Amino acid sequence: MAQQTRTKPKKPPAAAATAAADASCCAPGMAPLALAEPLRPEDEELAQLAKAMAHPVRILILRNLLRIGTCYFGKLADLLPVAPSTASQHLSILKEAGLVKGEIDDQRPCYCVDLAKLRRLQHLLGTL
């Protein structure tokens, strides 16, 4: 039996592949720059809010606070799968972003979701 040799198909040159990809991602006949979306003033706000939401425990904190309403820190920390010190760090990030409000009630920290800020986040996501 004769042994067959396999040859790999030749790849197109990188420049040709890039040009083909560029042509396929844009509307026919339009230059990519004509389709570019400008940076919007609210993009920074959306990025900061998204960064604050970028951890599953923070999402869980918001979900619990939305379900419960106002909650003392100790009770909220009991609902989370992390140590109270870690919960406190996550709450600080959410407070800094304005998604959670906190105040001292009877010498205990009490938290709730800032619904106006959450609606703002929903609006910003909707305008993507």
Backbone as JSON, one array per atom type, in Angstrom:
{
  "sequence": "MAQQTRTKPKKPPAAAATAAADASCCAPGMAPLALAEPLRPEDEELAQLAKAMAHPVRILILRNLLRIGTCYFGKLADLLPVAPSTASQHLSILKEAGLVKGEIDDQRPCYCVDLAKLRRLQHLLGTL",
  "N": [[0.82, -1.18, 0.0], [0.48, 2.16, -0.78], [1.67, 4.92, 0.95], [-0.23, 7.63, 2.01], [0.25, 11.08, 1.94], [-0.63, 13.77, 3.89], [-1.45, 17.11, 3.37], [-1.54, 20.24, 4.86], [-4.16, 22.57, 4.45], [-3.54, 25.64, 2.84], [-3.36, 28.68, 4.6], [-5.02, 31.78, 4.18], [-3.21, 34.81, 3.5], [-2.46, 36.96, 6.28], [-3.25, 39.66, 5.98], [-5.18, 39.49, 3.96], [-7.11, 37.94, 5.22], [-7.83, 39.65, 7.31], [-8.89, 41.81, 5.87], [-11.08, 40.53, 4.7], [-12.56, 39.91, 6.99], [-13.05, 42.49, 7.97], [-14.68, 43.49, 5.93], [-16.93, 41.9, 6.2], [-18.05, 42.62, 8.63], [-19.23, 45.07, 8.52], [-21.78, 47.25, 7.22], [-22.66, 46.78, 3.82], [-20.73, 48.6, 1.55], [-20.21, 50.71, 3.27], [-17.85, 52.52, 5.1], [-15.89, 51.43, 7.91], [-15.39, 53.5, 9.81], [-17.5, 55.23, 9.38], [-19.53, 53.96, 10.62], [-18.92, 53.96, 13.26], [-19.6, 54.2, 16.71], [-19.94, 56.93, 18.88], [-18.26, 57.77, 21.99], [-20.24, 58.13, 24.79], [-21.42, 60.58, 27.19], [-22.67, 59.34, 29.41], [-21.56, 56.84, 29.47], [-19.39, 56.44, 31.19], [-20.64, 56.49, 33.68], [-22.28, 54.22, 33.45], [-20.29, 52.26, 33.23], [-19.1, 52.41, 35.78], [-21.25, 51.63, 37.44], [-21.71, 49.08, 36.44], [-19.31, 47.86, 37.12], [-19.55, 47.87, 39.89], [-21.52, 45.98, 40.15], [-20.27, 43.69, 39.46], [-19.82, 41.18, 40.77], [-20.85, 38.09, 42.06], [-21.77, 37.96, 44.76], [-22.44, 40.57, 45.34], [-24.57, 40.96, 43.64], [-26.31, 39.16, 44.82], [-26.65, 40.42, 47.29], [-28.04, 42.75, 46.5], [-30.34, 41.52, 45.44], [-31.41, 40.26, 47.73], [-31.87, 42.51, 49.35], [-33.75, 43.86, 47.77], [-35.86, 42.09, 47.93], [-36.36, 41.92, 50.7], [-36.39, 44.55, 51.62], [-35.65, 47.08, 53.79], [-32.84, 46.36, 55.79], [-31.03, 45.25, 58.62], [-27.49, 45.14, 59.07], [-26.38, 42.79, 60.31], [-28.41, 40.8, 60.03], [-28.59, 40.75, 57.25], [-25.99, 39.94, 56.57], [-26.09, 37.36, 57.56], [-27.55, 36.09, 55.6], [-25.87, 35.69, 53.52], [-23.32, 33.91, 51.65], [-20.76, 34.37, 52.65], [-18.14, 35.59, 54.82], [-18.91, 37.94, 57.46], [-17.15, 40.19, 57.37], [-16.35, 40.18, 54.72], [-18.8, 40.53, 53.48], [-19.32, 43.11, 54.34], [-17.35, 44.53, 52.94], [-18.26, 44.17, 50.3], [-20.74, 45.47, 50.49], [-19.82, 48.07, 50.91], [-18.74, 48.7, 48.42], [-21.05, 48.66, 46.84], [-22.43, 50.73, 48.08], [-20.72, 52.89, 47.58], [-21.03, 53.12, 44.83], [-23.57, 53.98, 44.79], [-25.76, 52.33, 44.63], [-26.76, 51.14, 46.89], [-28.11, 52.28, 49.91], [-27.16, 53.33, 53.14], [-27.64, 53.65, 56.63], [-27.29, 54.6, 60.09], [-29.16, 53.03, 62.49], [-30.52, 52.9, 65.56], [-27.94, 52.48, 66.56], [-27.04, 50.51, 64.88], [-25.97, 49.44, 61.66], [-28.03, 49.91, 58.85], [-29.46, 48.88, 55.81], [-30.59, 49.55, 52.42], [-31.84, 49.25, 49.05], [-31.12, 51.75, 46.67], [-33.58, 52.77, 44.87], [-33.97, 54.59, 42.79], [-31.41, 54.85, 41.71], [-31.0, 52.23, 40.87], [-32.98, 52.05, 38.9], [-31.89, 53.89, 37.16], [-29.58, 52.51, 36.35], [-30.83, 50.38, 35.0], [-32.0, 51.83, 32.92], [-29.7, 52.85, 31.6], [-28.52, 50.45, 30.75], [-30.47, 49.66, 29.0], [-30.14, 51.46, 26.95], [-28.0, 50.64, 25.51]],
  "CA": [[0.0, 0.0, 0.0], [1.21, 3.42, -0.82], [1.32, 5.78, 2.08], [-0.69, 8.94, 1.56], [0.71, 12.2, 2.77], [-1.63, 14.84, 3.99], [-0.91, 18.45, 3.45], [-2.46, 21.18, 5.48], [-4.58, 23.6, 3.51], [-2.86, 26.91, 3.07], [-4.18, 29.74, 5.16], [-4.83, 33.02, 3.43], [-2.32, 35.75, 4.2], [-3.13, 37.68, 7.37], [-3.87, 40.88, 5.46], [-6.39, 39.11, 3.22], [-8.09, 37.49, 6.21], [-8.3, 40.84, 8.01], [-9.74, 42.55, 4.95], [-12.33, 39.79, 4.57], [-13.3, 40.08, 8.24], [-13.51, 43.88, 8.02], [-15.78, 43.67, 4.99], [-18.12, 41.19, 6.63], [-18.63, 43.15, 9.86], [-19.84, 46.36, 8.28], [-22.81, 47.31, 6.19], [-22.04, 46.85, 2.49], [-20.49, 49.92, 0.99], [-19.94, 51.74, 4.28], [-16.56, 52.41, 5.76], [-16.05, 51.19, 9.36], [-15.43, 54.74, 10.58], [-18.82, 55.83, 9.25], [-20.43, 53.22, 11.5], [-18.42, 54.02, 14.64], [-20.45, 54.82, 17.74], [-19.1, 57.79, 19.73], [-18.32, 57.6, 23.43], [-21.29, 58.99, 25.34], [-21.11, 61.03, 28.56], [-23.19, 58.41, 30.42], [-20.83, 55.58, 29.43], [-18.58, 56.34, 32.4], [-21.56, 56.13, 34.76], [-22.65, 52.82, 33.25], [-19.12, 51.43, 33.54], [-18.94, 52.37, 37.24], [-22.32, 50.83, 38.0], [-21.48, 47.69, 36.04], [-18.19, 47.38, 37.93], [-20.08, 47.61, 41.23], [-22.36, 44.78, 40.08], [-19.46, 42.63, 38.86], [-19.5, 40.07, 41.67], [-22.11, 37.41, 42.4], [-22.24, 38.27, 46.11], [-23.08, 41.89, 45.28], [-25.88, 40.73, 43.03], [-27.12, 38.52, 45.86], [-26.99, 41.46, 48.27], [-29.12, 43.55, 45.93], [-31.55, 40.69, 45.32], [-31.96, 40.11, 49.08], [-32.4, 43.8, 49.81], [-34.97, 44.14, 47.01], [-36.9, 41.19, 48.42], [-36.64, 42.2, 52.11], [-36.57, 45.98, 51.87], [-34.6, 47.58, 54.67], [-32.32, 45.25, 56.57], [-29.83, 45.48, 59.42], [-26.32, 44.46, 58.52], [-26.22, 41.44, 60.87], [-29.37, 39.9, 59.39], [-28.2, 40.64, 55.84], [-24.77, 39.12, 56.51], [-26.49, 35.96, 57.79], [-28.14, 35.56, 54.36], [-24.85, 35.62, 52.48], [-22.39, 32.79, 51.79], [-19.41, 34.88, 52.91], [-17.92, 36.11, 56.18], [-19.42, 39.31, 57.63], [-16.18, 41.19, 56.92], [-16.41, 40.2, 53.25], [-20.09, 41.15, 53.16], [-19.14, 44.54, 54.57], [-16.58, 45.07, 51.81], [-19.15, 44.22, 49.14], [-21.7, 46.55, 50.73], [-19.12, 49.35, 50.72], [-18.63, 48.93, 46.98], [-22.39, 49.0, 46.37], [-22.74, 52.07, 48.6], [-19.9, 53.86, 46.85], [-21.63, 53.28, 43.5], [-24.88, 54.58, 44.97], [-26.84, 51.35, 44.46], [-27.27, 50.82, 48.22], [-28.03, 53.35, 50.9], [-27.0, 52.8, 54.49], [-27.64, 54.61, 57.73], [-27.22, 54.0, 61.42], [-30.46, 53.0, 63.15], [-30.32, 52.26, 66.87], [-26.52, 52.13, 66.62], [-26.77, 49.39, 63.98], [-26.1, 49.83, 60.26], [-29.23, 49.44, 58.19], [-29.25, 49.08, 54.38], [-31.67, 49.33, 51.46], [-31.46, 49.57, 47.68], [-31.55, 53.05, 46.15], [-34.37, 52.37, 43.71], [-33.73, 55.54, 41.7], [-30.13, 54.49, 41.09], [-31.21, 50.96, 40.18], [-33.72, 52.37, 37.67], [-30.92, 54.55, 36.27], [-28.78, 51.44, 35.78], [-31.67, 49.7, 34.02], [-32.12, 52.72, 31.76], [-28.41, 52.88, 30.89], [-28.38, 49.17, 30.07], [-31.44, 49.65, 27.91], [-29.72, 52.33, 25.84], [-26.86, 50.07, 24.8]],
  "C": [[0.87, 1.24, 0.0], [0.73, 4.29, 0.33], [0.93, 7.16, 1.55], [-0.15, 10.0, 2.5], [-0.39, 13.26, 2.74], [-0.92, 16.17, 4.07], [-1.98, 19.35, 4.06], [-2.88, 22.2, 4.44], [-3.87, 24.91, 3.86], [-3.84, 27.93, 3.62], [-3.97, 30.99, 4.32], [-3.89, 33.94, 4.2], [-3.13, 36.55, 5.22], [-3.85, 38.93, 6.87], [-5.17, 40.56, 4.72], [-7.48, 38.67, 4.19], [-8.67, 38.68, 6.96], [-9.24, 41.65, 7.13], [-11.09, 41.86, 4.79], [-13.19, 39.96, 5.83], [-13.85, 41.49, 8.35], [-14.72, 44.09, 7.12], [-17.05, 43.02, 5.49], [-18.77, 41.8, 7.87], [-19.35, 44.47, 9.66], [-20.93, 46.26, 7.23], [-22.14, 47.45, 4.83], [-21.92, 48.29, 2.01], [-20.2, 51.01, 1.99], [-18.6, 51.48, 4.93], [-16.77, 52.19, 7.25], [-16.15, 52.48, 10.17], [-16.79, 55.41, 10.49], [-19.82, 55.16, 10.19], [-20.05, 53.34, 12.98], [-19.38, 54.76, 15.55], [-19.55, 55.69, 18.62], [-19.26, 57.43, 21.2], [-19.33, 58.6, 23.97], [-20.91, 59.43, 26.76], [-21.57, 60.04, 29.62], [-22.47, 57.07, 30.41], [-19.96, 55.38, 30.67], [-19.45, 55.91, 33.59], [-21.97, 54.67, 34.66], [-21.49, 51.9, 33.61], [-18.92, 51.32, 35.05], [-20.01, 51.51, 37.9], [-22.13, 49.35, 37.66], [-20.34, 47.08, 36.86], [-18.67, 47.05, 39.35], [-20.91, 46.33, 41.25], [-21.55, 43.54, 39.7], [-18.97, 41.57, 39.85], [-20.8, 39.41, 42.08], [-22.64, 37.71, 43.8], [-22.92, 39.63, 46.12], [-24.46, 41.79, 44.65], [-26.82, 40.1, 44.05], [-27.53, 39.53, 46.93], [-28.15, 42.3, 47.74], [-30.42, 42.77, 45.86], [-32.21, 40.52, 46.7], [-32.57, 41.42, 49.58], [-33.67, 44.18, 49.05], [-36.13, 43.3, 47.54], [-37.34, 41.59, 49.84], [-37.04, 43.65, 52.34], [-35.39, 46.47, 52.67], [-34.15, 46.46, 55.6], [-31.09, 45.68, 57.36], [-28.68, 44.64, 58.89], [-26.2, 43.02, 59.02], [-27.15, 40.43, 60.22], [-29.0, 39.68, 57.92], [-26.97, 39.74, 55.7], [-25.09, 37.65, 56.73], [-27.04, 35.3, 56.53], [-27.1, 35.29, 53.28], [-23.86, 34.48, 52.73], [-20.94, 33.22, 52.01], [-19.33, 35.37, 54.35], [-18.49, 37.53, 56.28], [-18.44, 40.39, 57.16], [-16.18, 41.31, 55.39], [-17.71, 40.84, 52.79], [-19.99, 42.67, 53.3], [-18.37, 45.2, 53.43], [-17.46, 45.19, 50.57], [-20.2, 45.32, 49.29], [-21.07, 47.92, 50.52], [-19.02, 49.7, 49.24], [-19.99, 49.34, 46.41], [-22.81, 50.39, 46.86], [-21.98, 53.14, 47.84], [-20.47, 54.14, 45.47], [-23.01, 53.91, 43.58], [-26.04, 53.61, 44.81], [-27.49, 50.97, 45.79], [-27.09, 52.04, 49.1], [-27.91, 52.69, 52.27], [-27.02, 53.92, 55.5], [-27.59, 53.86, 59.04], [-28.59, 54.15, 62.08], [-30.28, 52.24, 64.45], [-28.89, 51.72, 67.02], [-26.17, 50.9, 65.79], [-26.89, 49.88, 62.54], [-27.3, 49.15, 59.61], [-29.12, 49.81, 56.7], [-30.52, 48.87, 53.58], [-31.15, 49.71, 50.08], [-31.95, 50.97, 47.35], [-32.26, 52.76, 44.83], [-34.18, 53.31, 42.53], [-32.44, 55.2, 40.96], [-30.25, 53.18, 40.33], [-31.98, 51.18, 38.88], [-32.79, 53.05, 36.66], [-30.04, 53.51, 35.59], [-29.58, 50.7, 34.71], [-31.82, 50.53, 32.75], [-30.83, 52.73, 30.93], [-28.17, 51.58, 30.15], [-29.31, 49.09, 28.86], [-31.03, 50.49, 26.72], [-28.47, 51.82, 25.13], [-27.26, 49.85, 23.37]]
}
